[in-house]
Amino acid sequence: MANTMNQSKTKNEERLNQPGQGTVDRAKDAAAAVADKAKETASNVMHSAENAASYVGHRAEDATSAVGGGLKSLGSPIREHAPNSGMIGDASAGVAKTLESAGRYLQEEGLKGVADDVTNLIRRNPIPALLVAVGVGFLLARATTSRS
């Protein structure tokens, strides 16, 4: 074993004694160290981005649930303050029912449920979805362009 260690030391000493060989080895070692540090930094950045995205996702779900609760609670005052009969009474009861239903849906499903439902709707009706997207794009373009 000692003989093997002496042979490897001798080979290393020979490489170091060759002109420029020590510099090349040091450059390779430095490059390897920089590459390792870059990988470690990239990994840390990736984990930080994952944590930030998770935090934002949770906050968005909490906000969606809060909006759902607010919509749901708007139904009661509308029912209380609107007339009970007639055309206005029927309309206000419909609005209150829709607000309560939308609020319950947002609270139960959250953003993921809404996104899944929209995705399924687009898959079932691709042509109308495309036409709606073109229409919305046209309206946005008209609204954002300046008129000279």
Residue frames as qw, qx, qy, qz and C-alpha x, y, z in Angstrom:
[[0.000, 0.887, 0.462, 0.000, 0.00, 0.00, 0.00],
 [0.301, -0.792, 0.118, 0.517, 2.81, 2.38, 0.85],
 [0.425, -0.102, 0.612, 0.659, 4.38, 1.52, -2.48],
 [0.216, 0.644, 0.651, 0.340, 1.15, 2.47, -4.31],
 [0.139, -0.942, -0.226, 0.207, 0.95, 5.79, -2.48],
 [0.403, -0.573, 0.355, 0.619, 4.56, 6.53, -3.32],
 [0.389, 0.208, 0.677, 0.589, 3.92, 5.73, -6.98],
 [0.105, 0.828, 0.518, 0.187, 0.89, 8.09, -7.11],
 [0.274, -0.875, 0.010, 0.398, 2.90, 10.83, -5.39],
 [0.456, -0.286, 0.525, 0.659, 5.69, 10.29, -7.90],
 [0.302, 0.500, 0.661, 0.470, 3.22, 10.56, -10.82],
 [0.069, -0.938, -0.337, 0.046, 1.73, 13.76, -9.34],
 [0.393, -0.715, 0.225, 0.533, 5.21, 15.19, -8.82],
 [0.454, 0.033, 0.619, 0.640, 6.09, 14.31, -12.43],
 [0.179, 0.739, 0.569, 0.313, 2.98, 16.07, -13.70],
 [0.219, -0.941, -0.141, 0.217, 3.72, 19.10, -11.59],
 [0.481, -0.509, 0.380, 0.605, 7.30, 19.21, -12.84],
 [0.451, 0.399, 0.586, 0.543, 6.16, 19.31, -16.48],
 [0.070, -0.083, 0.030, 0.994, 5.95, 22.88, -17.76],
 [0.408, -0.097, -0.197, -0.886, 2.44, 24.29, -17.34],
 [0.478, -0.217, -0.839, -0.144, 1.01, 21.02, -16.05],
 [0.209, -0.328, -0.669, 0.634, 0.44, 22.32, -12.50],
 [0.205, 0.208, 0.011, -0.956, -1.32, 25.36, -13.90],
 [0.474, -0.062, -0.649, -0.592, -3.58, 23.16, -16.04],
 [0.417, -0.288, -0.844, 0.173, -4.47, 20.98, -13.06],
 [0.068, -0.325, -0.465, 0.821, -5.19, 24.02, -10.92],
 [0.320, 0.118, -0.260, -0.903, -7.36, 25.47, -13.69],
 [0.489, -0.175, -0.787, -0.333, -9.28, 22.19, -13.98],
 [0.318, -0.336, -0.754, 0.465, -9.76, 22.07, -10.21],
 [0.073, 0.268, 0.200, -0.940, -10.92, 25.70, -10.18],
 [0.412, 0.005, -0.498, -0.763, -13.32, 25.05, -13.06],
 [0.465, -0.265, -0.843, -0.047, -14.73, 22.01, -11.27],
 [0.190, -0.342, -0.593, 0.703, -15.17, 24.04, -8.07],
 [0.228, 0.185, -0.072, -0.953, -16.94, 26.82, -9.99],
 [0.466, -0.103, -0.698, -0.533, -19.21, 24.28, -11.69],
 [0.384, -0.326, -0.823, 0.263, -20.08, 22.70, -8.34],
 [0.045, -0.329, -0.373, 0.866, -20.82, 26.11, -6.84],
 [0.324, 0.079, -0.352, -0.875, -22.98, 27.02, -9.85],
 [0.469, -0.230, -0.814, -0.255, -24.97, 23.79, -9.48],
 [0.293, -0.366, -0.702, 0.536, -25.44, 24.44, -5.77],
 [0.090, 0.264, 0.112, -0.954, -26.56, 28.02, -6.40],
 [0.402, -0.037, -0.569, -0.716, -28.97, 26.93, -9.15],
 [0.429, -0.310, -0.848, 0.038, -30.42, 24.33, -6.82],
 [0.160, -0.371, -0.527, 0.748, -30.88, 26.92, -4.07],
 [0.229, 0.165, -0.170, -0.944, -32.55, 29.32, -6.49],
 [0.436, -0.153, -0.752, -0.469, -34.87, 26.56, -7.72],
 [0.358, -0.387, -0.791, 0.310, -35.89, 25.67, -4.16],
 [0.026, -0.332, -0.283, 0.899, -36.48, 29.33, -3.34],
 [0.329, 0.057, -0.417, -0.845, -38.64, 29.74, -6.44],
 [0.436, -0.268, -0.839, -0.182, -40.63, 26.62, -5.55],
 [0.249, -0.404, -0.654, 0.589, -41.21, 27.94, -2.04],
 [0.111, 0.261, 0.021, -0.959, -42.27, 31.35, -3.35],
 [0.394, -0.061, -0.622, -0.674, -44.65, 29.80, -5.89],
 [0.395, -0.343, -0.846, 0.100, -46.15, 27.58, -3.21],
 [0.124, -0.380, -0.461, 0.792, -46.63, 30.56, -0.90],
 [0.244, 0.169, -0.228, -0.927, -48.26, 32.63, -3.65],
 [0.408, -0.165, -0.797, -0.413, -50.49, 29.68, -4.56],
 [0.305, -0.414, -0.777, 0.363, -51.67, 29.30, -0.97],
 [0.005, 0.361, 0.225, -0.905, -52.30, 33.03, -0.68],
 [0.314, 0.047, -0.487, -0.814, -54.29, 33.01, -3.94],
 [0.406, -0.307, -0.849, -0.141, -56.40, 30.10, -2.71],
 [0.209, -0.432, -0.604, 0.637, -57.01, 31.92, 0.58],
 [0.131, 0.266, -0.062, -0.953, -58.00, 35.08, -1.31],
 [0.364, -0.104, -0.702, -0.604, -60.34, 33.09, -3.57],
 [0.353, -0.402, -0.827, 0.172, -61.99, 31.53, -0.56],
 [0.093, -0.415, -0.372, 0.825, -62.38, 34.97, 1.04],
 [0.249, 0.125, -0.349, -0.895, -63.94, 36.37, -2.15],
 [0.390, -0.241, -0.833, -0.310, -66.28, 33.39, -2.22],
 [0.264, -0.448, -0.706, 0.480, -67.31, 34.06, 1.36],
 [0.041, 0.328, 0.084, -0.940, -67.92, 37.72, 0.53],
 [0.332, -0.023, -0.586, -0.739, -70.07, 36.86, -2.48],
 [0.379, -0.329, -0.865, -0.013, -72.00, 34.33, -0.46],
 [0.192, -0.462, -0.566, 0.655, -72.67, 36.83, 2.31],
 [0.110, 0.128, -0.188, -0.968, -73.92, 39.46, -0.17],
 [0.275, -0.293, -0.802, -0.442, -76.97, 37.34, -0.93],
 [0.269, -0.518, -0.731, 0.354, -78.57, 37.82, 2.48],
 [0.025, -0.458, -0.187, 0.868, -78.68, 41.66, 2.49],
 [0.200, 0.041, -0.550, -0.810, -80.09, 41.66, -1.03],
 [0.320, -0.381, -0.851, -0.169, -82.88, 39.29, 0.06],
 [0.241, -0.521, -0.594, 0.564, -83.59, 41.37, 3.16],
 [0.019, -0.490, -0.060, 0.870, -83.71, 44.81, 1.53],
 [0.142, 0.023, -0.640, -0.755, -85.31, 43.99, -1.81],
 [0.669, -0.004, 0.078, -0.739, -89.05, 43.69, -2.36],
 [0.471, -0.099, 0.868, -0.123, -90.49, 40.20, -1.94],
 [0.575, 0.490, 0.655, -0.030, -92.83, 40.28, -4.89],
 [0.397, 0.869, 0.009, -0.295, -93.09, 41.63, -8.37],
 [0.784, 0.564, -0.127, 0.225, -90.53, 41.79, -11.13],
 [0.087, 0.769, -0.487, 0.405, -87.92, 43.55, -8.96],
 [0.696, -0.443, 0.475, -0.306, -88.43, 41.00, -6.19],
 [0.969, 0.186, 0.160, 0.030, -87.94, 38.11, -8.60],
 [0.578, 0.699, -0.265, 0.328, -84.82, 39.74, -10.08],
 [0.179, -0.729, 0.520, -0.407, -83.31, 40.47, -6.66],
 [0.860, -0.256, 0.398, -0.188, -84.03, 36.90, -5.49],
 [0.901, 0.405, 0.004, 0.154, -82.29, 35.60, -8.63],
 [0.306, 0.769, -0.395, 0.399, -79.28, 37.86, -8.05],
 [0.499, -0.606, 0.504, -0.360, -79.06, 36.80, -4.38],
 [0.960, -0.025, 0.270, -0.074, -79.30, 33.12, -5.32],
 [0.760, 0.576, -0.144, 0.266, -76.60, 33.52, -7.99],
 [0.031, 0.780, -0.468, 0.415, -74.27, 35.36, -5.59],
 [0.704, -0.443, 0.478, -0.281, -74.70, 32.71, -2.92],
 [0.965, 0.202, 0.164, 0.032, -74.16, 29.91, -5.42],
 [0.575, 0.697, -0.266, 0.336, -71.04, 31.56, -6.90],
 [0.232, -0.736, 0.498, -0.396, -69.65, 32.20, -3.43],
 [0.865, -0.248, 0.401, -0.172, -70.21, 28.60, -2.37],
 [0.889, 0.433, 0.003, 0.148, -68.57, 27.38, -5.60],
 [0.326, 0.769, -0.392, 0.386, -65.48, 29.56, -5.07],
 [0.480, -0.615, 0.516, -0.353, -65.15, 28.47, -1.45],
 [0.916, -0.085, 0.375, -0.112, -65.47, 24.78, -2.25],
 [0.865, 0.438, 0.116, 0.214, -63.55, 24.56, -5.52],
 [0.435, -0.677, 0.238, 0.543, -60.94, 27.33, -5.29],
 [0.241, 0.724, -0.393, -0.513, -58.78, 28.43, -8.20],
 [0.148, -0.240, 0.926, 0.253, -57.77, 24.90, -9.15],
 [0.385, 0.426, 0.803, -0.160, -61.40, 23.85, -9.50],
 [0.361, 0.799, 0.103, -0.470, -62.20, 26.92, -11.59],
 [0.087, 0.616, -0.648, -0.440, -59.19, 26.28, -13.84],
 [0.263, 0.000, 0.958, 0.111, -60.17, 22.62, -14.26],
 [0.416, 0.606, 0.615, -0.285, -63.75, 23.57, -15.14],
 [0.297, 0.803, -0.168, -0.489, -62.63, 26.19, -17.68],
 [0.068, -0.428, 0.832, 0.346, -60.21, 23.68, -19.22],
 [0.336, 0.241, 0.910, -0.013, -62.96, 21.09, -19.55],
 [0.390, 0.745, 0.342, -0.420, -65.33, 23.68, -21.03],
 [0.196, 0.725, -0.450, -0.483, -62.74, 24.65, -23.66],
 [0.173, -0.204, 0.936, 0.227, -62.07, 20.99, -24.50],
 [0.378, 0.450, 0.796, -0.145, -65.79, 20.33, -24.99],
 [0.356, 0.870, 0.333, -0.071, -66.33, 23.52, -27.05],
 [0.595, -0.244, 0.225, 0.732, -63.08, 24.45, -28.83],
 [0.270, 0.478, 0.439, 0.711, -64.54, 26.51, -31.68],
 [0.234, -0.886, -0.305, -0.261, -66.71, 28.79, -29.52],
 [0.634, -0.653, -0.011, 0.414, -63.80, 29.15, -27.07],
 [0.547, 0.029, 0.314, 0.775, -61.53, 30.22, -29.91],
 [0.078, 0.681, 0.418, 0.597, -64.10, 32.74, -31.17],
 [0.446, -0.868, -0.217, 0.021, -64.52, 34.18, -27.66],
 [0.660, -0.428, 0.123, 0.605, -60.72, 34.47, -27.31],
 [0.393, 0.306, 0.374, 0.783, -60.46, 36.29, -30.65],
 [0.143, -0.817, -0.390, -0.400, -63.29, 38.62, -29.64],
 [0.567, -0.781, -0.102, 0.241, -61.73, 39.41, -26.27],
 [0.624, -0.169, 0.237, 0.725, -58.36, 39.98, -27.95],
 [0.223, 0.561, 0.406, 0.686, -59.97, 42.37, -30.43],
 [0.325, -0.879, -0.290, -0.196, -61.69, 44.30, -27.65],
 [0.655, -0.606, 0.025, 0.451, -58.48, 44.51, -25.62],
 [0.533, 0.108, 0.317, 0.777, -56.57, 45.73, -28.67],
 [0.026, 0.730, 0.384, 0.565, -59.20, 48.40, -29.33],
 [0.487, -0.848, -0.210, 0.002, -59.17, 49.50, -25.70],
 [0.673, -0.525, 0.124, 0.506, -55.37, 49.75, -25.47],
 [0.517, 0.297, 0.321, 0.736, -54.57, 51.44, -28.76],
 [0.077, -0.549, -0.196, 0.809, -54.39, 55.22, -28.71],
 [0.413, 0.730, 0.509, 0.193, -56.54, 57.23, -31.05],
 [0.369, -0.284, 0.108, 0.878, -54.68, 60.07, -32.70]]
